[in-house]
C-alpha cells in the first residue's frame, strides 16, 4: 500500500512540470485573434524552446515569442536579423490576459520583407 502511494506521488510530481510547459508553449494562452505591433527590438534571446524579443512599442514593453531556431531559419531569418535596435513589425496572437503584453508571433516584417513563422495561422 505504501509503495503504491509512493509511486503515485512520484508520478504526479514528475508530470506536473510537463503540464505547465505544454500550456505555456502551446497556443492556449492566446486569444485566437491577431494584433499588429510595430516597435524597436530592445533585447533578444534566441534558442529553444523559442526565441524571445522584448520590443518597445510606443513606450510600452511587449514580449514577442518567435519560433524555434529551425522555424526562424525556415522562414528565411538569418543570424543577426533579429537584433537590438532593429525596427520590427509583429503580427500574431496576443495573450488572453490583457495585462500580459505578450504576443506569439506568426509573421514578422523587417523593413518590407515578410517572414512567415506559422503558415496557415492567419
C-alpha positions as MATLAB code, in Angstrom:
seq = 'XXXXXXXXXXXXXXXXXXXXXXXXXXXXXXXXXXXXXXXXXXXXXXXXXXXXXXXXXXXXXXXXXXXXXXXXXXXXXXXXXXXXXXXXXXXXXXXXXXXXXXXXXXXXXXXXXXXXXXXXXX';
ca = [
       0.000    0.000    0.000;
       2.764    2.484    0.912;
       4.659    1.522   -2.241;
       1.608    2.283   -4.415;
       1.159    5.645   -2.686;
       4.845    6.457   -3.218;
       4.675    5.563   -6.926;
       1.506    7.647   -7.389;
       3.000   10.713   -5.691;
       6.251   10.324   -7.647;
       4.386   10.018  -10.954;
       2.259   13.097  -10.266;
       5.323   15.060   -9.173;
       7.165   14.230  -12.387;
       4.170   15.017  -14.601;
       3.277   18.389  -13.050;
       6.115   20.429  -14.631;
       5.289   18.959  -18.036;
       1.679   20.155  -17.898;
       2.764   23.752  -17.220;
       5.320   23.665  -20.015;
       2.783   22.371  -22.508;
       0.292   25.059  -21.559;
       2.882   27.812  -21.931;
       4.397   26.670  -25.213;
       1.138   25.925  -26.998;
      -1.436   28.424  -28.176;
      -3.919   28.038  -25.290;
      -2.743   31.249  -23.598;
      -3.561   33.372  -26.677;
      -6.834   34.978  -27.787;
      -7.120   33.276  -31.171;
      -7.218   36.677  -32.898;
      -4.334   38.724  -34.275;
      -2.802   42.070  -33.395;
      -0.279   44.135  -35.331;
       2.594   45.786  -33.419;
       5.492   47.895  -34.666;
       8.403   48.834  -32.442;
      12.118   48.683  -31.750;
      13.768   45.472  -30.531;
      15.358   46.124  -27.118;
      16.573   42.632  -26.166;
      16.919   39.327  -27.975;
      17.175   35.760  -26.669;
      17.046   33.202  -29.441;
      17.130   29.443  -28.984;
      14.951   26.637  -27.746;
      12.159   26.194  -26.935;
      11.531   29.511  -28.781;
      13.066   32.937  -29.114;
      12.034   35.929  -27.022;
      12.152   39.529  -28.175;
      11.472   42.491  -25.895;
      10.081   45.269  -28.069;
       9.448   48.930  -27.268;
       6.053   49.740  -28.803;
       5.285   53.438  -28.273;
       6.858   53.400  -24.802;
       5.349   50.069  -23.698;
       7.440   46.925  -23.445;
       5.970   43.939  -25.286;
       7.310   40.389  -25.329;
       7.176   38.606  -28.664;
       7.668   34.857  -28.777;
       9.231   33.953  -32.108;
       9.871   30.495  -33.480;
      12.346   27.821  -32.594;
      15.698   28.156  -34.418;
      14.636   25.748  -37.200;
      11.326   27.594  -37.698;
      13.051   31.002  -37.903;
      15.541   29.601  -40.414;
      12.765   28.031  -42.493;
      11.024   31.436  -42.570;
      14.210   32.943  -44.053;
      15.628   34.691  -40.984;
      19.421   34.735  -40.749;
      21.771   35.262  -37.824;
      21.715   38.915  -36.863;
      18.345   39.755  -38.472;
      16.677   39.865  -35.061;
      18.973   42.264  -33.224;
      18.760   45.079  -30.697;
      17.830   48.400  -32.257;
      16.048   46.894  -35.279;
      12.565   48.163  -36.157;
      10.177   45.223  -36.359;
       6.538   44.676  -37.163;
       4.946   41.659  -35.477;
       1.606   40.121  -36.360;
       0.403   37.394  -34.052;
      -1.873   36.225  -31.293;
      -1.811   38.242  -28.066;
      -2.146   36.837  -24.577;
      -5.747   36.382  -23.449;
      -4.758   38.223  -20.249;
      -4.659   41.848  -21.470;
      -2.275   42.835  -18.674;
       0.304   40.395  -20.149;
       1.777   42.366  -23.037;
       2.875   39.248  -24.893;
       2.290   38.039  -28.425;
       3.047   34.760  -30.175;
       4.471   35.963  -33.488;
       3.014   34.385  -36.608;
       4.598   36.820  -39.074;
       7.433   39.331  -38.774;
       8.400   42.231  -41.014;
      11.889   43.696  -41.122;
      11.574   46.633  -43.479;
       9.302   45.432  -46.277;
      10.448   41.801  -46.019;
       7.900   39.367  -44.577;
       8.923   36.283  -42.555;
       6.129   33.749  -42.041;
       6.796   31.677  -38.911;
       3.483   29.803  -38.759;
       1.970   29.345  -42.246;
      -1.798   28.928  -42.202;
      -2.404   30.663  -38.851;
      -3.934   33.858  -40.250;
];
